[in-house]
Amino acid sequence: MTLAAKAESEVRTNDFFQDATIDDLRLAAMFRRGFRQAMIQINRSLAHHDLSPLQYHLLLEAGAAGTEGCVQGDLAELIQAPEARVSLMVHELNARGLVRTLRCAPDRRMVRVGLTEAGCRIVEAALHAQRAALHQMALDFDVPGVAQMLRGAVQLYLGVDIAEEGRF
């Protein structure tokens, strides 16, 4: 490569990194790091309650359905997991006393899944543990910086400038 070609290549590279796109990439990378760190904290708090993220999601959805519970097939769709996996999780969580199942008439193939009192307690405890872990993580953030970061995320990912719309 000639010296002139090398210099031209460096100029093109430097132009790219001076482009506004780099700001979007930095913001996206920062959010991805923060999101990943938050997910690690959430998963650790779930592990302390002997729950996988998918089990916790199943328990949340079953609890959100209220006292009637949720049809097992609907749970599979809600948590975006194969029905066979959901069936196995329901069996495991039932054995732990966290969910109850009820076969519905007339053919009894439809199974409704609801939380037991113990299931409700563990979901609540896991939720509080997650909040505490995320709160601790948030203490390291600069509060004005968080608001600016959230505005940037909405603008980056949704293409909406909420500062102009007076929402933040």
ROVEXTOR-122043 format. One line per field, with one value per residue: x, y, z of N, C-alpha, C, CB in turn; residue number from 0. Coordinates in Angstrom, 3 decimals. Glycine has a CB too. Layout:
N
nc1	(X, ...)
nc2	(Y, ...)
nc3	(Z, ...)
cac1	(X, ...)
cac2	(Y, ...)
cac3	(Z, ...)
cc1	(X, ...)
cc2	(Y, ...)
cc3	(Z, ...)
cbc1	(X, ...)
cbc2	(Y, ...)
cbc3	(Z, ...)
resi	(NUM, ...)
This chain:
168
nc1	(0.852, 0.581, 1.988, 0.300, -2.182, -2.476, -2.658, -5.018, -6.821, -6.681, -7.772, -10.402, -11.206, -10.948, -12.844, -15.171, -15.294, -15.673, -18.144, -21.629, -22.796, -21.216, -21.790, -24.345, -23.653, -22.018, -23.872, -25.721, -24.054, -23.461, -26.019, -26.544, -24.565, -25.403, -27.974, -27.302, -25.838, -27.866, -29.561, -27.928, -27.830, -30.560, -30.953, -29.223, -30.505, -32.833, -31.790, -31.069, -33.488, -33.962, -34.940, -35.266, -34.892, -36.950, -38.747, -39.515, -40.760, -42.917, -44.250, -44.912, -46.712, -48.710, -49.574, -50.437, -52.734, -54.629, -56.985, -58.174, -56.203, -54.120, -54.457, -52.472, -51.396, -51.682, -49.888, -47.477, -47.375, -47.356, -44.927, -43.233, -42.177, -41.566, -44.372, -43.920, -41.737, -42.872, -44.817, -43.180, -41.927, -44.180, -44.883, -42.578, -42.669, -45.093, -44.552, -42.877, -44.662, -45.420, -47.151, -50.527, -52.522, -55.289, -57.443, -59.605, -63.081, -64.752, -63.210, -60.903, -58.342, -57.397, -55.409, -55.362, -53.281, -52.284, -51.084, -49.939, -50.239, -47.644, -46.247, -46.963, -45.762, -43.018, -42.650, -43.171, -41.090, -38.874, -39.265, -38.934, -36.262, -35.023, -35.626, -34.211, -31.580, -31.320, -31.762, -29.522, -27.589, -28.304, -27.567, -25.001, -25.219, -25.366, -27.921, -29.020, -27.687, -28.851, -31.461, -30.878, -29.687, -31.863, -33.541, -31.912, -31.940, -34.621, -34.778, -32.815, -33.638, -36.390, -36.696, -37.773, -37.857, -38.165, -37.689, -38.305, -41.009, -41.834, -42.005, -40.066)
nc2	(-1.165, 2.150, 5.180, 7.402, 6.145, 4.831, 7.011, 8.159, 6.119, 6.163, 8.688, 8.275, 6.365, 7.852, 9.835, 8.343, 7.690, 10.174, 10.759, 11.235, 8.828, 7.319, 8.247, 7.191, 4.489, 4.344, 5.018, 2.914, 0.753, 1.361, 1.159, -1.525, -2.748, -1.894, -3.036, -5.739, -6.052, -5.508, -7.683, -9.769, -9.250, -9.557, -12.274, -13.489, -12.871, -14.332, -16.912, -17.207, -17.779, -20.193, -20.298, -20.332, -17.920, -18.415, -20.038, -18.202, -16.300, -17.838, -18.243, -15.581, -14.979, -16.903, -16.075, -13.492, -14.052, -14.342, -15.725, -17.783, -18.825, -19.791, -21.074, -23.810, -24.090, -21.470, -20.244, -21.173, -19.748, -17.115, -16.984, -17.603, -20.217, -23.670, -25.907, -28.425, -27.929, -26.093, -27.709, -29.523, -27.729, -26.848, -29.232, -29.604, -27.261, -27.640, -29.904, -28.719, -27.271, -24.757, -24.085, -24.821, -27.213, -27.724, -29.805, -29.238, -29.658, -30.488, -32.631, -32.855, -32.396, -29.856, -27.869, -25.864, -23.504, -22.233, -19.998, -21.136, -20.395, -20.516, -20.263, -17.682, -16.278, -16.820, -15.662, -13.009, -12.542, -12.961, -10.896, -8.652, -9.074, -8.743, -6.058, -4.864, -5.574, -4.265, -1.663, -1.250, -1.410, 0.826, 2.869, 3.477, 5.005, 8.235, 10.373, 12.626, 11.921, 9.459, 10.144, 11.570, 9.507, 7.770, 9.349, 9.441, 6.722, 6.263, 7.971, 6.836, 4.117, 4.211, 6.321, 8.729, 11.976, 12.666, 14.834, 17.053, 16.694, 17.221, 15.294, 14.464)
nc3	(0.000, -0.854, 0.485, 0.207, -0.225, 2.206, 3.972, 3.016, 3.653, 6.458, 6.945, 6.050, 7.939, 10.320, 9.776, 9.917, 12.653, 13.695, 12.995, 13.706, 14.226, 15.893, 18.429, 18.834, 18.818, 21.080, 23.077, 22.767, 23.407, 26.072, 27.223, 26.736, 28.283, 30.832, 30.910, 30.744, 33.124, 34.970, 34.438, 35.266, 38.026, 38.651, 37.963, 39.795, 42.203, 41.838, 41.799, 44.453, 45.497, 44.506, 41.863, 38.351, 35.692, 33.800, 35.226, 37.176, 35.552, 34.638, 37.086, 37.696, 35.584, 36.007, 38.512, 37.881, 36.530, 38.413, 40.825, 39.409, 37.889, 35.072, 31.785, 30.926, 28.304, 27.403, 29.093, 28.047, 25.671, 26.661, 28.088, 26.139, 25.573, 24.805, 24.868, 26.023, 27.688, 29.449, 30.610, 31.999, 33.788, 35.217, 36.463, 38.089, 39.694, 40.905, 42.431, 44.262, 45.644, 44.811, 42.762, 41.810, 40.139, 37.961, 36.332, 33.695, 32.939, 29.825, 28.816, 30.248, 29.347, 29.284, 31.327, 34.149, 35.720, 38.765, 41.339, 44.519, 48.053, 49.055, 46.672, 45.939, 48.039, 47.540, 45.035, 45.654, 47.503, 45.825, 44.012, 45.687, 46.408, 43.942, 43.422, 45.535, 44.839, 42.371, 43.202, 44.801, 42.814, 41.346, 43.022, 42.403, 40.200, 38.726, 39.456, 37.860, 35.537, 34.923, 34.137, 31.812, 30.397, 30.078, 28.475, 26.220, 25.526, 24.815, 22.640, 20.974, 20.607, 20.083, 18.454, 19.210, 20.454, 23.568, 25.166, 23.649, 23.459, 25.951, 27.952, 29.731)
cac1	(0.000, 1.383, 1.838, -0.893, -3.355, -2.571, -3.138, -6.431, -7.557, -6.763, -8.709, -11.761, -11.473, -11.152, -14.123, -16.239, -15.379, -16.105, -19.530, -22.590, -23.146, -20.435, -22.519, -25.393, -23.016, -21.584, -25.070, -26.239, -23.133, -23.646, -27.286, -26.417, -23.806, -26.281, -29.023, -26.680, -25.524, -29.142, -30.034, -27.087, -28.306, -31.885, -30.803, -28.623, -31.524, -33.726, -31.069, -31.156, -34.811, -34.001, -35.792, -34.654, -35.665, -38.155, -39.679, -40.033, -41.694, -44.114, -44.943, -45.500, -47.873, -49.761, -50.090, -51.135, -54.032, -55.572, -57.332, -58.538, -55.004, -53.941, -54.381, -51.060, -51.031, -51.538, -48.629, -46.388, -47.340, -46.986, -43.506, -42.523, -41.425, -42.287, -45.359, -43.320, -40.907, -43.796, -45.408, -42.168, -41.775, -45.380, -44.752, -41.542, -43.137, -46.173, -43.896, -42.320, -45.781, -45.510, -48.319, -51.563, -53.083, -56.665, -57.880, -60.932, -64.050, -65.293, -62.295, -59.825, -57.020, -56.978, -54.919, -55.199, -52.161, -52.380, -50.116, -50.323, -49.777, -46.177, -45.797, -47.135, -44.722, -41.691, -42.624, -43.050, -39.737, -37.951, -39.457, -38.282, -34.808, -34.602, -35.689, -33.100, -30.334, -31.296, -31.613, -28.105, -26.870, -28.644, -26.882, -23.748, -25.513, -25.617, -29.349, -29.253, -27.167, -29.805, -32.542, -30.324, -29.476, -33.181, -33.949, -31.108, -32.403, -35.892, -34.474, -32.041, -34.348, -37.739, -36.659, -38.629, -37.155, -39.150, -37.420, -39.051, -42.420, -42.102, -42.314, -39.031)
cac2	(0.000, 3.368, 6.109, 8.217, 5.298, 4.606, 8.257, 8.299, 5.118, 6.665, 9.810, 7.704, 5.745, 8.926, 10.479, 7.490, 7.801, 11.512, 10.821, 11.178, 7.430, 6.794, 8.574, 6.185, 3.227, 4.446, 4.974, 1.549, -0.107, 1.672, 0.565, -2.979, -3.111, -1.689, -4.046, -7.033, -6.039, -5.620, -9.058, -10.602, -9.027, -10.167, -13.724, -13.884, -12.815, -15.467, -18.125, -17.303, -18.330, -21.462, -20.119, -19.902, -16.804, -18.905, -20.447, -16.964, -15.724, -18.668, -17.927, -14.245, -15.038, -17.667, -15.201, -12.358, -14.537, -14.295, -16.951, -18.840, -19.349, -19.606, -22.329, -24.151, -23.757, -20.013, -19.922, -21.426, -18.607, -15.905, -16.962, -17.938, -21.447, -24.835, -26.470, -29.538, -27.327, -25.520, -28.843, -30.003, -26.723, -26.884, -30.432, -29.335, -26.227, -28.266, -30.773, -27.826, -26.620, -23.352, -23.928, -25.850, -27.471, -28.185, -30.255, -28.684, -30.475, -31.838, -33.721, -32.834, -32.190, -28.488, -27.737, -24.493, -23.409, -21.066, -19.957, -21.482, -19.357, -20.594, -19.697, -16.231, -15.766, -16.879, -14.657, -11.708, -12.448, -12.810, -9.545, -7.714, -9.273, -8.107, -4.606, -4.477, -5.692, -3.192, -0.404, -1.158, -1.125, 2.192, 3.828, 3.851, 5.900, 9.651, 10.518, 13.409, 11.154, 8.410, 10.757, 11.852, 8.224, 7.272, 10.141, 8.961, 5.378, 6.405, 8.576, 5.888, 2.889, 4.469, 7.410, 9.796, 12.883, 12.961, 16.152, 18.002, 16.489, 17.634, 14.148, 14.313)
cac3	(0.000, -0.951, 1.593, -0.058, -0.023, 3.641, 4.560, 2.633, 4.433, 7.829, 6.946, 5.971, 9.234, 11.287, 9.464, 10.431, 14.101, 14.049, 12.578, 14.815, 14.460, 17.015, 19.656, 18.958, 19.183, 22.486, 23.899, 22.695, 24.159, 27.486, 27.639, 26.706, 29.482, 31.988, 30.858, 31.065, 34.554, 35.672, 34.288, 36.137, 39.395, 38.758, 37.953, 41.078, 43.256, 41.602, 42.192, 45.916, 45.787, 43.775, 40.690, 37.101, 35.122, 33.141, 36.289, 37.766, 34.585, 34.696, 38.335, 37.550, 34.689, 36.686, 39.557, 37.267, 36.064, 39.530, 41.539, 38.463, 37.249, 33.633, 31.046, 30.719, 26.928, 27.328, 29.778, 27.102, 24.747, 27.400, 28.450, 24.900, 25.788, 24.278, 25.796, 26.768, 28.748, 30.431, 31.314, 32.938, 34.851, 36.052, 37.291, 39.091, 40.621, 41.662, 43.424, 45.292, 46.327, 44.406, 41.895, 41.860, 38.814, 37.945, 35.015, 33.441, 32.204, 29.892, 28.458, 31.240, 28.749, 29.584, 32.700, 34.645, 36.662, 39.634, 42.447, 45.887, 48.985, 49.075, 45.397, 46.030, 48.954, 46.927, 43.970, 46.312, 48.057, 44.700, 43.489, 46.614, 46.300, 42.689, 43.635, 46.406, 44.067, 41.374, 43.940, 45.159, 41.574, 40.938, 43.893, 41.752, 39.079, 38.954, 39.152, 36.647, 34.411, 34.598, 33.359, 30.484, 29.764, 29.676, 27.304, 25.094, 25.139, 24.103, 21.343, 20.180, 20.265, 19.590, 17.485, 19.722, 21.347, 24.594, 25.735, 22.833, 23.708, 27.327, 28.805, 30.753)
cc1	(0.900, 1.105, 0.581, -2.167, -3.576, -3.125, -4.610, -7.301, -7.734, -7.742, -10.138, -12.135, -11.758, -12.465, -15.278, -16.392, -15.728, -17.570, -20.444, -22.992, -22.417, -21.116, -23.642, -24.801, -22.563, -22.784, -25.643, -25.356, -23.304, -24.942, -27.204, -25.640, -24.677, -27.379, -28.471, -26.367, -26.801, -29.668, -29.216, -27.560, -29.661, -31.761, -30.157, -29.662, -32.536, -33.074, -31.095, -32.506, -35.044, -34.979, -34.942, -35.459, -36.972, -39.194, -40.328, -41.061, -43.001, -44.925, -45.601, -46.773, -49.021, -50.392, -50.886, -52.520, -55.071, -55.890, -57.715, -57.319, -55.049, -53.890, -52.919, -50.591, -50.852, -50.254, -47.443, -46.250, -46.861, -45.502, -42.620, -41.592, -42.239, -43.237, -44.789, -42.470, -41.791, -44.436, -44.440, -41.987, -42.973, -45.305, -43.739, -42.030, -44.296, -45.586, -43.286, -43.413, -45.977, -46.685, -49.297, -52.078, -54.489, -57.005, -59.331, -61.791, -64.249, -64.261, -61.064, -58.423, -56.491, -56.617, -54.785, -54.123, -52.319, -51.335, -50.738, -49.896, -48.253, -45.599, -45.884, -46.054, -43.348, -41.574, -42.439, -41.639, -38.709, -38.054, -38.771, -36.758, -34.270, -34.583, -34.511, -31.774, -30.224, -31.154, -30.156, -27.269, -27.080, -27.954, -25.566, -23.954, -25.688, -27.061, -29.602, -28.755, -28.119, -30.941, -32.076, -30.132, -30.811, -33.718, -33.210, -31.573, -33.691, -35.649, -33.763, -32.897, -35.741, -37.786, -37.523, -37.805, -38.151, -38.894, -38.198, -40.547, -42.816, -42.437, -41.283, -38.540)
cc2	(1.230, 4.254, 6.960, 7.412, 5.046, 5.845, 8.461, 7.336, 5.590, 7.820, 9.278, 7.069, 6.810, 9.650, 9.668, 7.692, 9.202, 11.713, 10.712, 9.744, 6.873, 7.103, 7.571, 4.846, 3.236, 4.328, 3.560, 0.590, 0.108, 1.046, -0.942, -3.464, -3.000, -2.734, -5.408, -7.124, -6.176, -7.051, -10.018, -10.476, -9.686, -11.684, -14.247, -13.883, -13.947, -16.771, -18.306, -17.859, -19.643, -21.415, -19.757, -18.708, -17.275, -19.389, -19.220, -16.332, -16.511, -18.345, -16.548, -14.290, -15.809, -16.822, -14.038, -12.759, -14.555, -15.664, -18.097, -19.495, -19.139, -20.979, -22.582, -23.830, -22.262, -19.557, -20.095, -20.258, -17.342, -15.841, -17.378, -19.128, -22.606, -25.419, -27.611, -29.007, -26.753, -26.633, -29.388, -29.015, -26.730, -28.086, -30.193, -28.336, -26.743, -29.151, -29.947, -27.089, -25.166, -23.068, -25.065, -26.024, -28.008, -28.573, -29.824, -29.658, -29.852, -32.914, -33.801, -32.722, -30.799, -28.387, -26.258, -24.517, -22.115, -21.134, -20.469, -20.323, -19.329, -20.004, -18.185, -15.620, -15.754, -15.866, -13.268, -11.503, -12.242, -11.406, -8.515, -7.846, -8.628, -6.589, -4.128, -4.524, -4.573, -1.824, -0.189, -0.799, 0.334, 3.235, 4.299, 4.830, 7.325, 9.913, 11.426, 12.670, 10.054, 8.981, 11.048, 10.544, 7.650, 8.039, 9.668, 7.603, 5.456, 6.996, 7.578, 4.727, 3.128, 5.589, 8.589, 10.660, 13.335, 14.314, 17.207, 17.895, 16.822, 16.487, 13.943, 15.662)
cc3	(0.000, 0.252, 1.429, 0.197, 1.465, 4.346, 4.252, 3.436, 5.877, 7.932, 6.912, 7.311, 10.280, 11.037, 10.028, 11.935, 14.570, 13.694, 13.800, 15.151, 15.672, 18.342, 19.901, 19.390, 20.633, 23.422, 23.928, 23.497, 25.660, 28.001, 27.695, 27.922, 30.724, 32.055, 31.261, 32.550, 35.375, 35.602, 35.153, 37.583, 39.617, 38.846, 39.235, 42.189, 43.080, 42.059, 43.707, 46.361, 45.036, 42.605, 39.486, 36.594, 34.474, 34.162, 36.927, 36.842, 34.590, 35.950, 38.275, 36.723, 35.330, 37.786, 39.007, 36.771, 37.183, 40.089, 40.613, 37.833, 35.748, 32.968, 30.694, 29.310, 26.726, 28.011, 28.826, 26.134, 25.458, 27.720, 27.284, 25.086, 25.212, 25.330, 26.625, 27.925, 29.846, 31.255, 32.368, 34.092, 35.787, 36.988, 38.423, 40.144, 41.471, 42.764, 44.556, 46.059, 45.939, 43.472, 42.170, 40.434, 38.965, 36.514, 34.843, 32.640, 30.817, 29.602, 29.350, 30.639, 29.067, 31.065, 33.026, 35.729, 37.455, 40.732, 43.730, 46.778, 49.031, 47.789, 45.400, 46.916, 48.284, 45.786, 44.574, 46.873, 46.936, 44.105, 44.376, 46.550, 45.025, 42.840, 44.470, 45.646, 43.047, 42.037, 44.327, 43.940, 41.152, 41.804, 43.277, 40.597, 39.572, 38.525, 37.950, 35.402, 33.979, 33.758, 31.937, 29.712, 29.271, 28.476, 26.064, 24.603, 24.348, 22.713, 20.433, 19.694, 19.690, 18.560, 17.907, 20.662, 22.410, 25.261, 24.976, 23.105, 25.144, 28.273, 29.889, 31.149)
cbc1	(-0.971, 1.086, 3.070, -0.878, -3.198, -1.198, -2.321, -6.614, -6.822, -5.388, -8.447, -11.856, -10.288, -9.994, -14.288, -15.954, -14.087, -15.239, -19.842, -23.832, -22.827, -19.015, -23.091, -26.153, -21.831, -20.840, -26.118, -26.333, -21.669, -23.659, -28.395, -25.727, -22.563, -26.898, -29.638, -25.393, -24.775, -30.171, -29.968, -25.588, -28.399, -32.768, -29.981, -27.464, -32.244, -34.105, -29.615, -30.925, -35.900, -34.380, -36.856, -34.614, -34.819, -37.801, -38.946, -38.888, -41.075, -43.738, -43.965, -44.498, -47.488, -49.193, -48.965, -50.311, -53.888, -56.842, -58.459, -59.432, -54.835, -52.644, -55.276, -50.831, -52.080, -52.751, -48.445, -46.630, -48.734, -47.776, -43.252, -41.727, -41.114, -41.290, -46.574, -42.458, -39.988, -44.886, -45.794, -40.827, -41.595, -46.668, -44.319, -40.271, -43.568, -47.093, -42.801, -41.370, -45.586, -44.229, -47.904, -52.733, -52.204, -57.642, -57.720, -60.819, -65.420, -66.429, -61.856, -59.899, -57.078, -58.097, -53.555, -56.561, -50.774, -53.781, -49.590, -49.670, -50.350, -45.708, -46.619, -48.534, -44.667, -41.402, -43.926, -44.092, -39.396, -38.239, -40.948, -38.772, -34.461, -35.537, -37.010, -33.037, -30.259, -32.569, -32.507, -27.611, -27.331, -30.147, -26.622, -23.046, -26.772, -24.589, -30.083, -28.565, -25.828, -30.356, -33.033, -28.973, -28.792, -34.167, -33.684, -29.646, -32.606, -36.875, -33.611, -30.871, -34.458, -38.646, -37.104, -39.888, -36.543, -39.155, -35.914, -38.766, -42.789, -43.220, -42.425, -37.871)
cbc2	(-0.003, 4.128, 7.003, 8.741, 3.960, 4.231, 9.445, 8.044, 3.755, 7.103, 10.756, 6.646, 4.868, 9.914, 10.653, 6.006, 7.378, 12.556, 9.706, 11.993, 6.589, 7.378, 10.001, 6.030, 2.948, 5.788, 5.968, 1.088, 0.168, 3.201, 0.981, -3.439, -2.220, -0.301, -4.114, -7.239, -4.743, -4.643, -9.487, -10.193, -7.525, -9.769, -14.150, -12.941, -11.446, -15.555, -18.073, -15.928, -17.313, -22.599, -19.034, -21.071, -16.055, -20.037, -21.287, -15.970, -15.711, -20.162, -17.990, -13.286, -15.687, -18.981, -14.683, -11.790, -15.931, -13.627, -16.680, -18.279, -20.826, -18.784, -22.290, -25.620, -24.276, -19.319, -20.817, -22.739, -18.370, -15.824, -17.877, -16.736, -21.670, -25.914, -26.959, -30.422, -26.218, -24.670, -29.952, -30.229, -25.322, -26.946, -31.645, -28.801, -24.966, -29.095, -31.633, -26.813, -26.707, -22.935, -23.904, -25.465, -28.462, -27.093, -31.813, -27.349, -30.578, -31.972, -33.565, -34.070, -32.396, -27.468, -28.476, -23.910, -23.449, -20.957, -18.532, -22.845, -19.598, -22.062, -20.257, -15.884, -16.621, -18.300, -14.712, -11.581, -13.720, -13.871, -9.225, -7.957, -10.781, -8.516, -4.217, -5.398, -7.054, -3.230, -0.398, -2.482, -2.080, 2.397, 3.205, 2.613, 5.440, 10.569, 11.067, 14.775, 10.559, 7.758, 12.055, 12.619, 7.252, 7.372, 11.646, 8.887, 4.494, 7.295, 9.836, 5.362, 2.022, 4.806, 6.912, 9.220, 14.107, 11.861, 16.469, 17.770, 15.069, 18.610, 12.900, 13.444)
cbc3	(1.222, -2.267, 1.705, -1.511, -0.776, 4.215, 4.048, 1.119, 4.401, 8.321, 5.741, 4.824, 9.672, 11.237, 7.944, 10.111, 14.717, 13.350, 11.560, 14.474, 13.231, 17.004, 19.579, 17.630, 18.269, 22.736, 23.377, 21.229, 23.745, 27.707, 26.704, 25.409, 29.626, 31.942, 29.452, 30.240, 34.938, 35.079, 32.814, 36.017, 39.694, 37.557, 36.753, 41.445, 43.245, 40.112, 41.690, 46.554, 45.422, 44.717, 40.943, 36.037, 34.087, 32.172, 37.368, 38.051, 33.164, 34.668, 39.514, 36.909, 33.351, 37.275, 40.392, 36.107, 35.475, 39.102, 42.487, 37.376, 37.565, 33.324, 29.759, 31.006, 25.971, 27.967, 31.030, 26.326, 24.131, 28.679, 29.642, 24.407, 27.313, 23.809, 25.031, 25.829, 28.168, 29.730, 30.318, 32.214, 34.246, 35.178, 36.424, 38.410, 39.849, 40.725, 42.752, 44.654, 47.798, 43.733, 40.391, 42.864, 38.016, 38.490, 34.851, 32.699, 32.984, 28.934, 27.033, 32.075, 27.230, 29.215, 32.892, 35.202, 35.915, 40.242, 42.657, 46.356, 50.405, 49.252, 44.246, 46.577, 50.238, 46.408, 43.125, 47.438, 48.872, 43.618, 43.368, 48.057, 46.318, 41.530, 44.318, 47.639, 43.361, 40.519, 45.199, 45.771, 40.451, 40.994, 45.268, 41.247, 38.329, 38.163, 40.365, 36.756, 34.763, 35.880, 34.036, 30.600, 30.740, 30.842, 27.536, 25.486, 26.377, 24.909, 21.526, 20.988, 21.477, 20.740, 16.133, 20.448, 20.568, 25.636, 25.705, 21.349, 23.394, 27.338, 27.978, 30.263)
resi	(0, 1, 2, 3, 4, 5, 6, 7, 8, 9, 10, 11, 12, 13, 14, 15, 16, 17, 18, 19, 20, 21, 22, 23, 24, 25, 26, 27, 28, 29, 30, 31, 32, 33, 34, 35, 36, 37, 38, 39, 40, 41, 42, 43, 44, 45, 46, 47, 48, 49, 50, 51, 52, 53, 54, 55, 56, 57, 58, 59, 60, 61, 62, 63, 64, 65, 66, 67, 68, 69, 70, 71, 72, 73, 74, 75, 76, 77, 78, 79, 80, 81, 82, 83, 84, 85, 86, 87, 88, 89, 90, 91, 92, 93, 94, 95, 96, 97, 98, 99, 100, 101, 102, 103, 104, 105, 106, 107, 108, 109, 110, 111, 112, 113, 114, 115, 116, 117, 118, 119, 120, 121, 122, 123, 124, 125, 126, 127, 128, 129, 130, 131, 132, 133, 134, 135, 136, 137, 138, 139, 140, 141, 142, 143, 144, 145, 146, 147, 148, 149, 150, 151, 152, 153, 154, 155, 156, 157, 158, 159, 160, 161, 162, 163, 164, 165, 166, 167)
